């Protein structure tokens, strides 16, 4: 996996499928498995919000994980190159490995 940064002079525009008015979103990573797309949203207050995206028209947050409470999640989240079931999440002073899915939790 090689991360790709957005760039260019043309802005990307689309209707939001989820909004979080209480906290700011500082980073986004996404993964598609078996036709399902999950987005991982880092926040200004140190949380990671897992969101299930439905065909780009709606989204359902399904889990919030406290990474480092009160410490902004940095923009450079990265999936593990050897095991895509892990996501590395960085705050100012810490790198945390978060499981992408805990399947047994949702059966």
N, C-alpha and C positions, 0 to 999 in steps of 0.2 A: 504494500500500500504506500503510495506517495501522496502526501497532502497537496492539495491545490488551493491556492489563494485566489480570491476574487480580485479582479483588477480591470482596468480600462476606464473609459470616459463615459460610457453609457450606463446609467443607473439601472439596477434590477428593480422591477416593480411587480407586485402581485398582492392580492388580497390576503390579509393575515388569516390563518386558520386557527390560531390561538393567540390570546393576549394575556399578559401578566401585569396588570396595572399596579400591583403592590411592590413588585421588585423589577429591577432592570435585567435584561438578558445580555450577558457579556460575551457568550460564545455558543456556537452551535456545531454539533457533529451529528451525522445521520448514518444509519445502516439499514439495509433491506435484506430480510431473510424470509424465505418461503412466501414471498408476495406481500409481506408486512413491512412497513417503514416505521422505524423508531427514531425519534429525534432526541438528542441529549442536549439540554440547555443549561449552561452555566449561568449563575446569577451574581448580582452585585453583593449579595449577602452571604455568599459561600455555599450555596446549595446547587445540587444537580437535579434538574427536573426531567424525568423520563416521560416522553409524550408519544402516543401512538397516532400516526398520521393516516387519515383515511382519504386516499385518492386526491390529495391536494385541496379538498373542500372543507374538511373538518379535522379536528384533532382532539384527543382525549388525554390529558395528563393522568398518569397512572401510578407514579411513585416520585417522592422527593427524598433525596439523600443529603444529609448534612456532610459536606466535605470539610470545610473549616468555617464554622459559624462566624460571620462578620468579616470574612476575608474574601474579597472579590475573586471569582474564578477567572483566570486568564484566558485569552482567546485561543491559545494553542493546545486544545485538547487533541489527543492522538490515540487512535486504535493501536493495540499491540500488533506489531508486524508478524509475530509468530503465533499469536492466539487472538483472533479478532473478537473473542468473547470478553476481552478486557479493554477498558478505556482508561487512559492516563489523563488525570485532571489536575491542573496546576493552579495553586493560589500563590500569593506573594512569597511564602516561605515553605511550601510543602508540595510534594507531588504525591497524589493518591491514585491507586489502581482500583477501579470500580468495575464490578462484573456487569456486563451488558444485560444479561438476563439471568434471573434466578427462576428457571422454569417451574420447579416444584412449588414455588410460592404462588403461582397463578393457575394451578390445575384444579 
